Every structure is written in C-alpha cells, then in structure tokens.
Amino acid sequence: MVSVATPDVPFLDLGAVNAPYADELKAAAGKVVDSGWYVLGDELDAFEREFARYCGTAHMVGVGNGLDALSLILRAYRERGALAEGDEVIVPANTFIASFLAVTANRLVPVPVEPDDASFNLDPARVEAAIGPRTRAIMAVHLYGRLADMPALAEIARRRGLLLIEDAAQAHGASCHGRRAGSLGDAAAFSFYPGKNLGALGDGGAVATDDEDLATRVRALRNYGSPEKYRHDTQGANSRLDEMQAAMLRVKLRHLDTDNAHRRAVAEAYLAGIRHPAIRLPAAGAPGTHAWHLFVVRSARREALREHLARQGIQTLVHYPVPPHRQPAYASLRNLRLPLTDRLHAEVLSLPMAAVLRDDQVERVVEACMSYPDDP
C-alpha cells in the first residue's frame, strides 16, 4: 500500500467537499431534529420526488444503501415471477463485488462478461454471445461514472426479452442523448455513500423505475414487507433511507450539476495535460455526458507510477485491485478465463477527482504524471 503522510493533493477530502454547503446541511439537520420524525417521513418523500424528477423517472424509492437497492430490485422481480431461483443475470466481470452480491443473494447466477477495452463497461457484442437459455436479465454497471452503451444493451434486452437493470451507483447525473442515468433501463440502483457524486453523510441508496408495480413492491420490501403498518405480505427487509440522510441529500442534489461540471473541467484538464507513453488515459466521450466519479488511468507499471506520484505528494487509489471472480467469496468462478478484466485490475489507477480540486492541485497532478520516468 502506498501512502504519503500529508499529501499535497489528497485523493478525496470529504470535509472540503461538504464545507461549501455546511450552513445548508446544518439547517436541514436542525429541521429534522426539531420535527421529531426520523424514519419514512416528509424529508424522504420530498427527496424521492426531487431525485425522480432529476433522473426523469416516475418513481424513486429510498433504501439503506446501494447494495440493498440492487438486491431489492432483483427480489421484487422474483416476487413478481419475472425471475426464479437459478436464473442467470449477465454482469460485468469488471466491477465492484456488490454487483455480484446482489445477484447471488437472490439465488440467481451471475454470468460475468468481459468489458469493452475503451470504456471498461459491458461490451454489447460479448453480452449477446453470453445469453443462454436461463438468461433473464442484464445488469449494466456505469463504472467510474461513465454510462454503459445503453442504447445497444436496451436493443438486445428488448429483442431477447430480458430485463435491463442499471447499477448507477457511480453515475449520478451522467446522461445519454438527453436522458440521465437511472432512466435508461427497467430499473436502476443508486448509492449515496459519502464519496459518491451525490453523497450522503452516511450510507444510503435508492431504486429508480417507471414501473409502478416494481416500485410498490420495493417500498414494501424495504419496510419489513409491509405495505401498511402491521400488515406484512412478504418476508421483507429493514432498509430505509432515513430522514436525516434524505435531508442532507436534498441539499446536495441542488448542487449536483454544478459539482459535476467542475469534475468535467478537472477531467478535461487531465485529458489535455497528461501525455505520457506509460500512462493510458480514459476515452473522453461526448462532452457533458460522463459524471466522472473517478478518473482512472492505466499503466503496465502501475505500482511504480503510484509510488512516484506519492513521492510527489499526490494520493491515488486503486478501484479495484481484485476482480470479483478472483475473490475468495466467489471461488467457484476462479477458473473463468477473463484476461481483459484481470489485466485491467492489474493496471488501473485512480487519480484525485473531486468537485473541490483547485486549479493548482490539478496542475500538480498533471506535472507529477508528466515527470514520471519513461523507464523507472
């Protein structure tokens, strides 16, 4: 593990991220405290309406975290009969383990598919090739805040009669042809973990959908399977986005587009300034489309690059060092041949990315990358 005692450019300073909105956040918190109502109240109702409107969906259901959002979507589909135990869900091989966990928690089978080399997201051609007789759904992860190829995946899902689920945990505000993440499939899961583009001051998540029946089922499942107090139609969970976090998110949602614009400016500066043969940059994509949750470069000499940047006062992270099929939790998948995924996880490095990075900090990152020896 590489670290510097006091980095000149931290990877992410959450105190600095929340500082511009501190007065608004404190006022919102005080309002919740004074209300005397802390779970399933007016703040959550208001946030669900506001975030649904922002994403362009008919329904939004606040839940405890992003993993629960994914899990409850699949569980609701199982209750409805659209999924059954043993059915297969195509997932990106190149993703955080939560995508797999939601599938197996519902006694479904994850089918990992290699990514597109340029975007790191699901490759539609490989998805098509992976569809079998038990395939019932495609889970598209918008990795690092870059949208998967949703038009192509939606066409495959429609033609093959499959559900299309978005894992939008990193893609708040990302868009495609004027439509935002969360509105591009049958249902979508969001995470509001503090480091996300739209981050709470604790855990949180939400399910977005235009499907009224699905939203109704998820609302009951998140609250002990109860559509109304003390009536339990199914064996549900306790996964509710609480009033305090909803209030914090309402504040931060008002600033999301501005924050994302700053992230895009940082990404543009990196893309323009870093020109090094040992550092492979992410594809720029269409202007204004990516949420740039992370700015991830590739290097065959990642650890040497990371150590160099640390010596220059630049803090970096690796998202993610070990793919799900190489984790002990999924030992049954360890013999899968996924060479591109394995290579990505050995090469990716996340540079500092935040809505509060100053111009001089961005310049420091660029200069540090450019000073990396060609042959260390």
Secondary structure, DSSP 8 states (H G I E B T S, - for coil): ----SS-SB-S--HHHHHGGGHHHHHHHHHHHHHHT--SSSHHHHHHHHHHHHHHT-SEEEEES-HHHHHHHHHHHHHHHTSS-TT-EEEEESSS-THHHHHHHHTT-EEEEE-B-TTTSSB-HHHHHHH--TTEEEEEEE-GGG----HHHHHHHHHHHT-EEEEE-TT-TT-EETTEETTSSSSEEEEE--TTSSS--SS--EEEEES-HHHHHHHHHHTBTT-SBTTB-SS---B----HHHHHHHHHHHTTHHHHHHHHHHHHHHHHHH---TT-B-----STT----S-EEEE-TTHHHHHHHHHHTTB--B-S-SS-GGGSGGGGGGTT---HHHHHHHHHEEEE---TT--HHHHHHHHHHHHTS-S--
